[in-house]
Amino acid sequence: TPDRATARPAPERTPTARPQTRGDQFDSGATRPGQTSPKSATLLTGLSTPAPVTSSKAAALQPELHGASGYEAHFGKGSRTARATVEGGGQVTLPTGNGRGPSFHAEAGKPLTVTVDPQRISQSAQKAELVWYVVPGGKEVAVPLTDGSRGADGKLNMLPAKIDVPENAFGTLRLSIRTTSADGRESSSWDPSSDAAIAPPEGATVVFSDNWQTQMEGKLRAGDKVQIAYDRDRLSELLGGKTPSDVVACVSFNGEPPIEVPLTVQPGEGGEPGKMFMPSLKVPLEATQMTMWFKGQGEGATGWDSSFGQNFKFKVSPARDDADPSWKAEMLRSKSFPNLQEEDFVGIGPSSQRYNCIAWTLGIQDEWVWPGTRIEDFDKLYAKQGYQPMSSVDLSNDPNLEKVVVYGLKPKNGTGPIEVTHGALMDEQGRLTSKIGTQPLIRHNSADDLTGPSYGEPVRVYVRPRVQPLVNNS
């Protein structure tokens, strides 16, 4: 854990080997090197989640916080820049990422204005367009980037392209530049860093009040947005009463290097200085934890607000059903699950190599758990968590019991031990939730949905009394 001086999270432990598979990406059985025992954890139903509230404390913070009224994305010759225009005037320069994913920011229902440096466009081009669509499922739209006129240097004069981001948009805004030469030949320029991450309408707000209280309003989910409402008086107190300038929120997901989001608004011409920004960020689909801390300058001194060097940590819940549905067709095509039908399952969490099916049944989302291949290995694993094996493979639902269903392949010659392949967790309605190897977390209607050549069939059921969900009001 970082100390107050550095206030940066320690990197997550990186696995030295990827899980082995039997021929597809749905296999669950593998042990990561160096891991000899599972991490102890409560089941999913016992994880702490912030209690939703009906009134927002963000409106009471002073000075008043301002959200974005729109966003800007600029494709420069050798770089990209992103900004938010702020309600009431002013702007904030936003981080552009590490180059491996979206560089730009967008928000459902708010405009995004895209500009392009003419140096990026070939002199032979007669026309340039910005082509955009929402991933997944959006229709392609082309917006002119030039009226065909040229400057003294012979380059096309560029026009800004305005995108009215749909009010219900989520996912990624795909942005590419398409040029057309005099002979009608088209050329497109795109890579993953050209995109914009869309903060959808649904989300949570985390409020940091000047009385040193932290409150999560709403439910923090992967794929949703998170708003950061920060009272700069917290830093002022840490700086001995000095009003902080250049306040920055440092936000890390899953222990990755933080993105640094300015919270101090840069006033426009004639604007009022001292305004504070309330950013809206998209929570990555693969996120399971969000860590945050703050810093600011006060007359040459740097102040850190980092929970005494421990940083503020928040559990991220799984994404909404089918938040990224493109993988479903791949599962349906697979010969691993001949009984699985499209109407039988939905995605409730993204693809991830961070955890597998057995980890999921134990409430773990940051470790690959695989104790062995025999039934006896799993008896010991689940016994440590208070589970008992049932005398039969009882797949009926009992709301008072937590059930884990373990699958296995029986020996083809009829003799020898069963090879365990998969584990699924039963919810209170009797449905199963399964992490499919490195693929998404799904909810399916019955245990038979996954019966087939890859997982075999249910061979063991473990039970323990169902515990009530914990609620964290802090």
Rosetta blueprint (number, residue, H / E / L):
1 T L
2 P L
3 D L
4 R L
5 A L
6 T L
7 A L
8 R L
9 P L
10 A L
11 P L
12 E L
13 R L
14 T L
15 P L
16 T L
17 A L
18 R L
19 P L
20 Q L
21 T L
22 R L
23 G L
24 D L
25 Q L
26 F L
27 D L
28 S L
29 G L
30 A L
31 T L
32 R L
33 P L
34 G L
35 Q L
36 T L
37 S L
38 P L
39 K L
40 S L
41 A L
42 T L
43 L L
44 L H
45 T H
46 G H
47 L L
48 S L
49 T E
50 P E
51 A L
52 P L
53 V L
54 T L
55 S L
56 S L
57 K L
58 A H
59 A H
60 A H
61 L L
62 Q L
63 P L
64 E L
65 L E
66 H E
67 G L
68 A E
69 S E
70 G E
71 Y E
72 E E
73 A E
74 H E
75 F E
76 G L
77 K L
78 G L
79 S L
80 R E
81 T E
82 A E
83 R E
84 A E
85 T E
86 V E
87 E L
88 G L
89 G L
90 G L
91 Q E
92 V E
93 T E
94 L E
95 P L
96 T L
97 G L
98 N L
99 G L
100 R L
101 G L
102 P L
103 S L
104 F E
105 H E
106 A E
107 E E
108 A L
109 G L
110 K L
111 P E
112 L E
113 T E
114 V E
115 T E
116 V E
117 D L
118 P H
119 Q H
120 R H
121 I L
122 S L
123 Q L
124 S L
125 A E
126 Q E
127 K E
128 A E
129 E E
130 L E
131 V E
132 W E
133 Y E
134 V E
135 V E
136 P L
137 G L
138 G L
139 K L
140 E L
141 V E
142 A E
143 V E
144 P E
145 L L
146 T E
147 D E
148 G E
149 S E
150 R E
151 G L
152 A L
153 D L
154 G L
155 K L
156 L E
157 N E
158 M E
159 L L
160 P L
161 A E
162 K E
163 I E
164 D E
165 V L
166 P L
167 E L
168 N L
169 A L
170 F L
171 G E
172 T E
173 L E
174 R E
175 L E
176 S E
177 I E
178 R E
179 T E
180 T E
181 S E
182 A L
183 D L
184 G L
185 R L
186 E E
187 S E
188 S E
189 S E
190 W L
191 D L
192 P H
193 S H
194 S H
195 D L
196 A E
197 A E
198 I E
199 A E
200 P L
201 P L
202 E L
203 G E
204 A E
205 T E
206 V E
207 V E
208 F E
209 S L
210 D L
211 N L
212 W L
213 Q L
214 T E
215 Q E
216 M E
217 E E
218 G L
219 K L
220 L L
221 R E
222 A L
223 G L
224 D L
225 K E
226 V E
227 Q E
228 I E
229 A E
230 Y E
231 D L
232 R L
233 D H
234 R H
235 L H
236 S H
237 E H
238 L H
239 L L
240 G L
241 G L
242 K L
243 T L
244 P L
245 S E
246 D E
247 V E
248 V E
249 A E
250 C E
251 V E
252 S E
253 F E
254 N L
255 G L
256 E L
257 P L
258 P L
259 I E
260 E E
261 V E
262 P E
263 L L
264 T E
265 V L
266 Q E
267 P L
268 G L
269 E L
270 G L
271 G L
272 E L
273 P L
274 G L
275 K L
276 M E
277 F E
278 M L
279 P L
280 S E
281 L E
282 K E
283 V L
284 P L
285 L L
286 E L
287 A L
288 T L
289 Q E
290 M E
291 T E
292 M E
293 W E
294 F E
295 K E
296 G E
297 Q E
298 G E
299 E L
300 G L
301 A E
302 T E
303 G E
304 W E
305 D E
306 S L
307 S L
308 F L
309 G L
310 Q L
311 N L
312 F E
313 K E
314 F E
315 K E
316 V L
317 S E
318 P L
319 A L
320 R L
321 D L
322 D L
323 A L
324 D L
325 P H
326 S H
327 W H
328 K H
329 A H
330 E H
331 M H
332 L H
333 R H
334 S L
335 K L
336 S L
337 F L
338 P L
339 N L
340 L L
341 Q L
342 E H
343 E H
344 D H
345 F E
346 V E
347 G E
348 I E
349 G E
350 P L
351 S L
352 S L
353 Q L
354 R L
355 Y L
356 N L
357 C H
358 I H
359 A H
360 W H
361 T H
362 L L
363 G L
364 I L
365 Q L
366 D L
367 E L
368 W L
369 V L
370 W L
371 P L
372 G L
373 T L
374 R L
375 I H
376 E H
377 D H
378 F H
379 D H
380 K H
381 L H
382 Y H
383 A H
384 K L
385 Q L
386 G L
387 Y L
388 Q E
389 P E
390 M L
391 S L
392 S L
393 V L
394 D L
395 L L
396 S L
397 N L
398 D L
399 P L
400 N L
401 L E
402 E E
403 K E
404 V E
405 V E
406 V E
407 Y E
408 G E
409 L E
410 K L
411 P L
412 K L
413 N L
414 G L
415 T L
416 G L
417 P L
418 I L
419 E E
420 V E
421 T E
422 H E
423 G E
424 A E
425 L E
426 M E
427 D L
428 E L
429 Q L
430 G L
431 R L
432 L E
433 T E
434 S E
435 K E
436 I L
437 G L
438 T L
439 Q L
440 P L
441 L E
442 I E
443 R E
444 H E
445 N L
446 S L
447 A H
448 D H
449 D H
450 L H
451 T L
452 G E
453 P L
454 S L
455 Y L
456 G E
457 E E
458 P E
459 V E
460 R E
461 V E
462 Y E
463 V E
464 R E
465 P E
466 R L
467 V L
468 Q L
469 P L
470 L L
471 V E
472 N E
473 N L
474 S L
